[in-house]
Every structure is written in C-alpha cells, then in structure tokens.
C-alpha cells in the first residue's frame, strides 16, 4: 500500500515536484484508542525501492496522531493511517491517492 501525490508541491529545498510516492508506517496505542502514523515521500517508487533518501514537502505534515476505537473500527490500522493522510492533504488542497 502506498500514497501518490497528484498535485504539484515544493520540497523544503524549493524544488517543485509534480508527483511523489509515499510510504506510511502506523502503530496503535496499547489501549487501542489512538493511531500514530508517519509518512515518507520519495521522488518515485523506484527511488524508494533503490533505498534513496526521502524528500520532504514544504509545510506538509509527515506525522499524524488520531483517535481510534479498536473495538468499533477496522483492525487494519495501516489502511486507516493511509486514509487519514489522504484527508489531511485534501484539507490542505492537495490531491493524494491511496494505491493498494
């Protein structure tokens, strides 16, 4: 599972990118009441697979901590973390697509 940035954005180095490839990691709390997620962007999937360094988008979040109810929501916390980042970026005016 990954994310694809579909909107032009700038990196912290001032370089414009038309697209980027994102990988998400997620953990849930011991109580099952919150998920902590982190997102790394790469210039492409090939860069990720080759072990190249992540890129950092200007003024866009790469971490998220959000409420979760393990008893009532999906147990797939990685999917929920991806959806959370899609929503965060949409709120910031950027199009991000989840790829299975």
C-alpha positions in Angstrom: 0.0 0.0 0.0 1.3 3.5 -0.8 0.2 7.1 -1.5 0.6 9.0 -4.7 0.7 12.8 -4.6 -1.2 14.1 -7.6 -0.7 17.9 -7.1 2.4 20.0 -7.7 4.2 20.8 -4.5 7.5 22.2 -3.4 10.1 20.4 -1.3 11.8 22.0 1.6 14.7 22.7 -0.8 12.5 24.7 -3.1 12.3 22.1 -5.9 8.8 21.7 -7.5 7.6 18.1 -7.9 4.6 17.1 -10.0 4.1 13.8 -8.2 5.6 11.8 -5.3 5.4 8.3 -3.9 4.6 8.0 -0.2 5.0 5.2 2.3 3.2 5.1 5.6 4.0 3.4 8.9 1.5 3.0 11.7 1.2 1.9 15.3 -1.8 1.8 17.6 -1.7 2.6 21.3 -1.8 -0.2 23.9 -5.3 0.8 24.8 -6.4 0.8 21.2 -7.7 4.3 21.4 -5.3 6.1 19.0 -3.1 5.6 16.0 0.3 7.2 15.4 1.3 7.4 11.7 4.3 8.6 9.8 4.7 9.3 6.1 7.8 9.4 4.0 7.7 10.8 0.5 10.0 9.8 -2.3 10.5 11.2 -5.8 9.3 7.9 -7.2 8.6 4.3 -6.2 11.8 3.4 -8.0 13.7 5.7 -5.6 12.1 4.1 -2.6 12.9 0.6 -3.9 16.5 1.7 -4.6 16.9 2.9 -1.0 17.3 6.6 -1.9 16.6 9.3 0.6 13.1 10.6 1.3 12.0 14.0 0.1 10.3 16.5 2.4 7.4 18.6 1.2 7.3 22.2 2.3 4.7 22.9 5.1 3.0 19.4 4.8 2.7 17.0 7.7 4.6 13.8 7.8 3.2 12.6 11.2 -0.3 12.2 12.5 -1.8 11.1 15.8 -5.6 10.5 15.7 -8.3 8.8 17.8 -9.1 5.2 17.1 -11.5 2.7 18.6 -10.1 -0.8 18.1 -13.5 -2.4 19.2 -15.6 -0.5 16.6 -13.2 0.4 13.7 -11.3 -1.7 11.2 -8.3 -3.6 12.7 -6.3 -2.6 9.6 -4.5 0.4 11.2 -2.2 0.8 8.1 -5.3 1.4 5.9 -6.7 3.8 8.4 -3.4 5.7 8.6 -3.3 6.0 4.8 -6.9 7.3 4.7 -6.0 9.8 7.5 -3.2 11.3 5.4 -5.4 11.4 2.3 -7.9 13.5 4.3 -5.1 15.8 5.8 -3.6 16.5 2.5 -7.1 17.1 0.9 -7.8 19.7 3.7 -4.5 21.4 2.6 -5.7 21.5 -1.1 -3.5 18.6 -2.3 -4.7 15.5 -4.1 -3.4 12.2 -2.7 -4.5 8.8 -3.9 -4.1 5.5 -1.9 -2.7 2.7 -4.0 -3.2 -0.9 -2.9 
